[in-house]
Amino acid sequence: MQTLDRAAGPAPGRGREDGPPLPPVAIAAVALFMASLVLPIVLGGGAVYPSPFAQGEEIVGYFRDHSDQVLVASLLQFAASLPLAVFAAVVSVRLGRLGVQAPGPRIGFAGGILAAVALAMSAGFSWAMTRPEILAHDELIRLLHDLAFVTGGAGFVVPLGLLVAGIAVPGLLARLLPRWHAWAGLVIAAVAMVATLSVALPGLSILLPIARFPAFAWIVSAAFLLPRRRIRRGETTANQGSSR
């Protein structure tokens, strides 16, 4: 039993090798993404980024009239992809140091990297729509808009669900997270998986924000709730003895 306790905890003197603190990284990723949604609306006087299912004239007109706002959104989304990738890497290492040897952390890491890449690609497609040579062609605007939506929609949300599941499952089984929080993560991940169908069934696109924004809130809360290390049984006994 003592051997198992030692294996579950981090090696002595190596507690700081699991990377930067999770909360600032998670908050940075979420804050930058939310800013990419809100700031262009403020700068554009209330003009909202068009849906890919809107009329063609509305889509083309928005990008031609609000190229500066689109540029700001694309830069912020690209910036958000960087701390998201860092978060995926750090949380994967953290779970490993907490004794989780199951594939969950690796699955979560893969999901986080895929989500970060998809977000960066979506930002790149949006940036391309600010170029004057692209804005001169309606069909290119529509094509890039669709690509930005697919990569920033299902392409981002579905692997984000994998990231959440990769934390929630070991958090539940190893009791690293509160049960209610872990189960909430599994529900969010399930909704994100179902959102895959939005690529073929546009009516299910409503699932994208339903999964995206709770996933962001869940990731930030997990960053605060996930412990840096396990308390060994011997430490608990010693603490109890000293408190008597």
Secondary structure, DSSP 8 states (H G I E B T S, - for coil): -HHHHHHHS--TT-TTTT-S-HHHHHHHHHHHHHHHHHHHHHHTTT-----TTS-HHHHHHHHHH-HHHHHHHHHHHHHHHHHHHHHHHHHHHHHHHTT--SSHHHHHHHHHHHHHHHHHHHHHHHHHTTSHHHHT-HHHHHHHHHHHHHHHTHHHHHHHHHHHHHHHHHHHHTT-S-HHHHHHHHHHHHHHHHGGGGGT-GGGGGHHHHHHHHHHHHHHHHHHHS-SS---HHHHHHHHHHH-
